[in-house]
């Protein structure tokens, strides 16, 4: 018997997120564990008169590739891959983690090299209809310190919402932020300022991320000043960096420390010129997410948290920073955190003044 929650998720991904239409080519990227969801998405895509193109990931392949590929291959982007990206109409990416730490042993330099090579592919994908979803697996459940059953309840509980209603709730915060020009964030070991003048704020209503539940923008690139401490672990490319502290001057990270894997943090910041500048500031607004799970798709939406991403900015927000990385780092503001917009206290201890 099919899990009705999977059917609901497929309906959101196909009909709400990518809005598959007759004649379109919709690609589905997923691991084999997500087969029930892939099949249901394919059925709905076909029902809409569109064509599904399924790409199934084999567990262990990514590690095998990164471990054995010579630099020449890591720097290459196959013409067939780019051709496909140019010709599809939409893509449904279903993350299916069997081992979330699979790439922990890969050198940061190799990861950065491959990320740069994939940048043109990412640029084309961002111009298409796309959505990201995380299928509950034992690997992700272990990171969240839950049983698989508990994790399934968590994932579907945060994802299978009425996103039209959620969008209306988020719009109040988005409008408040859109009117602002200067942001000042205060919290534990944190005093950070930056400008958002002329930038567009976007509410994530389940179109590109499921679950949605955040409002975000791209700060003015060279305006960030001050320092920030990240309460939660910062995860990137299978690596975990704890207690990250960053200091900014004229928009750029001038000092970066961590209690673990500090070398990885610093090397990643040197990926390219844009890696040490902010590409995003986001605010978590999903009431169904109130704890850290080790998966950024959920953690960046923790209600009353903020996240700042180093690297690539969003064109839709009028951001101009370019980078092969986009590393979200999350800070909890529920206890003692404050946000001032144009010198006016607009958020305090987990509550927005709207």
C-alpha positions in Angstrom: 0.0 0.0 0.0 1.4 3.4 -1.0 2.2 5.9 1.7 -0.2 8.8 1.1 2.4 11.2 2.3 4.6 10.2 -0.7 1.7 10.9 -3.0 1.2 14.3 -1.4 4.9 15.2 -1.8 4.8 14.2 -5.4 1.8 16.4 -6.0 3.6 19.3 -4.5 6.8 18.7 -6.5 5.2 18.2 -9.8 2.1 20.5 -9.7 3.2 23.2 -7.3 6.9 23.5 -7.6 7.9 22.7 -11.3 4.3 23.0 -12.6 4.9 20.3 -15.3 3.1 21.1 -18.5 2.2 19.3 -21.7 5.2 18.7 -23.9 7.8 19.7 -21.3 10.9 17.6 -20.4 11.2 17.2 -16.7 14.3 15.6 -15.2 14.2 13.7 -11.9 17.5 13.2 -10.1 17.3 10.7 -7.2 18.9 7.8 -5.4 17.4 4.3 -5.5 15.9 4.6 -2.0 13.5 7.2 -3.3 12.0 4.9 -5.9 8.4 5.2 -4.5 8.5 9.0 -4.8 10.3 8.9 -8.2 7.6 6.6 -9.6 4.8 8.8 -8.3 6.4 12.0 -9.7 6.9 10.3 -13.1 3.2 9.2 -13.1 2.0 12.7 -12.5 4.4 14.2 -15.0 3.0 11.8 -17.6 -0.5 12.6 -16.5 0.2 16.3 -17.2 1.3 15.4 -20.7 5.0 16.1 -20.0 8.0 13.7 -20.3 10.0 12.4 -17.3 13.7 11.9 -17.6 15.0 9.9 -14.7 18.6 9.9 -13.5 19.2 7.4 -10.6 22.3 7.7 -8.3 24.1 4.6 -7.2 25.3 4.6 -3.6 29.0 5.1 -3.4 29.4 6.5 -6.9 30.1 10.1 -5.9 32.9 8.9 -3.5 34.3 6.6 -6.2 34.4 9.5 -8.7 35.9 12.1 -6.4 38.5 9.7 -5.0 39.7 8.4 -8.4 39.1 11.2 -10.9 42.3 12.9 -12.1 42.4 16.7 -12.1 41.7 16.8 -15.8 38.4 15.0 -15.3 37.5 17.0 -12.2 37.9 20.2 -14.3 35.8 18.9 -17.2 32.1 19.3 -17.8 30.9 16.7 -20.4 29.2 18.2 -23.4 26.3 15.8 -23.0 25.6 17.0 -19.5 25.6 20.7 -20.6 23.4 19.8 -23.6 20.8 18.2 -21.3 20.8 21.1 -18.9 20.1 23.5 -21.8 17.2 21.4 -23.2 15.2 20.3 -20.2 12.3 22.5 -19.0 12.5 21.6 -15.3 14.3 19.4 -12.8 13.2 17.7 -9.5 16.2 17.0 -7.4 15.5 14.4 -4.7 18.4 14.1 -2.2 18.7 10.5 -1.0 21.5 10.3 1.6 22.7 6.8 2.5 26.0 8.2 4.0 26.0 11.9 4.7 29.8 11.8 5.5 30.8 10.0 2.4 33.0 12.8 1.1 34.6 13.7 4.4 37.9 12.3 3.3 38.1 14.0 0.0 40.6 16.9 -0.2 39.0 20.4 -0.2 41.1 21.3 -3.2 39.5 18.5 -5.3 36.0 19.5 -4.2 36.6 23.1 -5.1 38.1 22.1 -8.5 35.0 20.1 -9.3 32.6 22.8 -8.0 34.1 25.3 -10.4 33.7 22.9 -13.3 30.0 22.4 -12.5 29.3 26.1 -12.2 28.0 26.5 -15.9 25.7 23.6 -15.2 24.3 25.2 -12.1 23.8 28.5 -14.0 21.7 26.8 -16.6 19.7 24.9 -14.0 18.9 28.0 -12.0 17.3 29.5 -15.0 14.9 26.6 -15.3 12.1 25.4 -13.1 13.7 23.5 -10.3 13.0 22.1 -6.9 15.0 20.4 -4.2 13.5 17.8 -1.8 15.1 15.4 0.7 13.8 11.9 0.9 13.9 10.4 4.4 16.6 7.7 4.7 18.4 6.0 7.5 21.5 8.1 6.8 19.8 11.4 7.2 17.8 10.1 10.2 21.0 9.1 12.0 22.3 12.7 11.6 19.1 14.0 13.0 19.3 11.6 15.9 15.9 10.0 15.1 14.6 6.7 14.1 13.6 6.4 10.4 9.9 6.4 11.4 10.4 9.6 13.5 12.4 11.2 10.7 9.7 10.4 8.1 7.1 12.1 10.3 9.4 15.1 10.6 10.2 15.4 6.9 6.6 15.0 5.6 5.3 17.1 8.5 7.5 20.1 7.5 7.1 19.5 3.8 3.5 18.5 3.0 1.9 21.9 3.9 -0.6 24.1 2.1 2.1 26.3 0.5 -0.4 28.9 -0.7 -1.4 29.5 3.0 2.2 29.5 4.1 3.1 32.1 1.5 0.5 34.5 2.9 2.0 34.1 6.4 5.5 34.8 5.1 4.5 37.8 3.1 4.1 39.9 6.2 7.7 39.4 7.1 8.9 39.8 3.5 7.1 43.1 3.1 8.7 44.4 6.4 12.2 43.4 5.1 11.6 44.8 1.6 11.1 48.2 3.1 14.5 48.2 4.9 17.9 49.3 3.7 20.2 48.6 6.6 20.4 45.4 8.8 22.0 45.1 12.2 22.1 41.6 13.8 23.0 41.2 17.5 23.3 37.9 19.4 25.8 35.6 21.2 29.3 36.8 20.1 27.6 38.6 17.2 27.4 42.2 16.0 27.0 42.3 12.3 25.8 45.0 9.8 25.1 45.1 6.1 23.1 46.9 3.5 20.2 45.4 1.5 19.4 48.6 -0.3 18.0 47.9 -3.7 17.9 44.2 -3.2 14.8 42.0 -3.6 13.5 39.8 -0.8 11.9 36.5 -1.8 9.6 34.2 0.2 10.4 30.5 -0.3 6.9 29.1 -0.7 7.8 25.5 -1.7 8.6 26.4 -5.3 12.3 25.8 -5.2 12.7 24.1 -1.9 10.4 21.6 -0.3 10.1 22.3 2.6 9.9 26.0 2.0 9.6 28.4 4.9 12.1 31.2 4.6 12.5 34.8 3.4 15.9 35.6 1.8 17.9 38.1 -0.2 21.5 38.8 -1.3 23.2 41.6 0.8 25.1 44.4 -0.9 28.4 42.6 -1.5 30.9 45.1 0.1 28.9 46.4 3.0 29.2 43.6 5.6 31.0 44.8 8.8 31.4 43.1 12.1 31.6 39.6 13.4 29.3 36.5 13.9 29.4 33.3 15.8 27.4 30.3 14.5 25.8 28.2 17.2 25.1 25.2 15.0 27.7 23.1 13.1 28.4 24.3 9.6 28.1 21.5 7.1 29.5 21.6 3.5 30.4 18.8 1.1 30.2 16.1 3.7 32.4 18.0 6.2 31.3 19.4 9.5 33.0 22.5 10.9 32.1 23.5 14.5 31.8 26.8 16.2 32.6 28.9 13.2 33.5 32.6 13.9 33.8 35.0 11.0 35.0 38.6 11.0 34.1 40.9 8.0 35.5 44.2 6.7 34.2 45.9 3.6 32.1 42.8 2.9 35.0 40.3 2.9 35.8 37.7 5.5 39.2 38.8 7.0 39.3 36.3 9.8 37.9 32.8 10.1 38.2 30.4 13.0 36.6 27.1 14.1 36.9 24.6 16.8 37.1 21.7 14.3 38.3 21.4 10.6 39.4 25.0 10.5 41.8 24.2 7.7 38.8 23.1 5.5 37.0 26.3 6.3 39.9 28.5 5.3 40.6 26.5 2.1 37.0 26.7 1.1 37.0 30.4 1.5 39.9 30.5 -1.0 37.9 28.6 -3.6 37.6 31.8 -5.7 37.3 35.6 -5.2 33.6 35.5 -4.3 33.9 32.7 -1.7 34.7 35.1 1.1 31.8 37.4 0.5 28.1 36.9 1.5 25.7 35.7 -1.2 22.6 35.3 0.9 20.9 36.3 4.1 17.8 34.3 5.0 15.3 34.0 7.9 13.7 30.7 9.0 9.9 30.8 9.3 8.8 27.1 9.2 6.9 26.3 12.4 7.3 22.6 11.7 11.1 22.8 12.1 12.4 23.7 15.5 15.6 21.6 15.9 18.9 21.1 14.1 19.0 17.9 12.0 22.2 18.3 10.0 20.4 18.9 6.7 20.6 22.4 5.4 17.3 22.1 3.5 15.5 21.9 6.8 17.9 23.6 9.2 18.0 26.9 7.3 14.2 27.1 7.9 14.3 26.6 11.7 11.8 29.0 13.0 13.4 32.2 14.3 16.9 31.3 13.0 18.9 33.2 10.4 21.4 31.9 7.9 24.1 33.7 6.0 25.7 32.0 2.9 29.2 32.6 1.7 29.6 32.6 -2.0 27.2 32.6 -4.9 24.4 35.2 -4.7 20.9 35.1 -6.2 20.2 37.0 -9.5 16.5 37.1 -8.6 17.5 39.1 -5.5 19.7 41.4 -7.6 22.8 39.9 -6.1 26.1 40.2 -8.1 28.5 38.0 -6.1 29.9 35.1 -8.2 31.4 31.9 -6.7 31.5 28.1 -7.2 30.4 27.7 -3.5 27.3 28.6 -1.6 27.8 27.7 2.0 24.9 28.3 4.3 25.7 28.8 8.0 23.0 28.9 10.6 22.6 31.0 13.8 19.8 30.6 16.4 18.3 33.9 17.5 15.5 32.5 19.7 17.3 33.4 22.9 18.7 36.9 23.1 18.9 37.5 19.4 17.8 40.9 17.9 17.5 42.3 14.4 17.3 46.0 13.8 16.0 47.2 10.4 17.1 50.8 9.7 17.9 51.2 13.4 14.4 50.0 14.5 14.1 46.9 16.6 12.1 44.5 14.3 12.9 41.1 15.8 13.6 40.1 19.4 13.9 36.7 21.2 12.2 34.7 18.4 9.4 37.1 17.5 8.9 39.5 14.6 7.2 42.8 15.2 4.7 42.6 12.4 
